[in-house]
Amino acid sequence: VVVATPYQLDFDYLSTCRSIIAENNLVYSSLSQEYGVQPVIGMGHSCGSLLNVLLSTNLTEQESFERKANILVSFNNKPVKDAIPAFEQLVTPLALQLTG
């Protein structure tokens, strides 16, 4: 069984996780009654990867099930300076300081 959970993209990731948890808990409960308890594997691309990692930590409210694994796909076709806002202004100088 594959469950795709749509979400409103927002930079308040914990709020986004809370809405995903609410939907997933309802779906998991219903599917468990119909098919029995099944393993849950999260899968996400880009921001979906980040959200799956957050959902698997205790930074968010608990889901009503345990994730057995996550499949994280973070490929994008942009250079990092275009994919991450302010990368060259913030991350590059910090990385240079840390690496000496």
N, C-alpha and C positions, 0 to 999 in steps of 0.2 A: 504494500500500500504506500503510495507517495502522497504526501500532504504538502502543498505549496502554500505558504503563508504570506500574503501580500502585506506590505507595511508602507506607511507614509514616511518617506525619507526626511530625516531631521537630524541636526547635529546634537540634539539631546538624546544620545544613544540609550541611556537608561530608561527614559520615558518610552522610547520605541520598543525596548525590550519588554517593558511591562505590558504594552498592548499585544505584543507577540505572545507572551506567556498566557495572557487571558484567553486568546483565541486557541492556542495550542492545547491548553488544559481542557477546554470544551471538546475539541476534536478528539483528543486522546481518550477522554472518558467514553465518548460515544463509540469510537473504534474498538476500544478494549472490550466493551460489552458485546460487540458484534463478532470480533475476531479473537478475543482473548488478549492477554498481555503480549505485546510484541516489542522487540528491541527498537530503540529510536536512534537514528543516525542523522545528525544535523548536516546540512550541506549549504554552502553559501559562496558567492563570488563577490569579491571586492568588499563593499560595505556589509554584504551578507555574511562574509567570513568574519568580520569584526563582530557583528551581532551574535553569531554562533559562539564565538569565544566568550563574549560577555554572558551569554545565556548559560554557559557551562561553568561559570564561576559563581561565587556567592556574593558578587557585587549587586546582583539583581534579586528580585523575589524568586522564590523557588518554583520550578515547574512541578507538576504533579507526577512526573516520571523522571527516570534517570537516563541521560543520554549515554549510549554505549560508545559513541565515537563522533567525530566531526570530519567532514571532508571540506577542506578550505581551498578555494581556488581564487587566487589574487591576481591573475593576469589582467593587464590592460595594455592597450597599444599606444600609450602616451609616455613620453619621457617623464621621469620623476618630477622635474621642475614644472611640468605642466599638470601633472596629476595631483600634486600636493600644493595647496595654496601657501604662498610665502616660504616655500622650501629653501630657495636660494638665500633669502634674507634671514631666516631663523635657523634652519636645520644645518645648513652648510657651515656657518661660523661656529656653531656649537660643536659639530663633529670635528672641526679643525682644532678647536680648543682641547677637546677630550683626547685626540690622537697625537697632540703635541706638535 
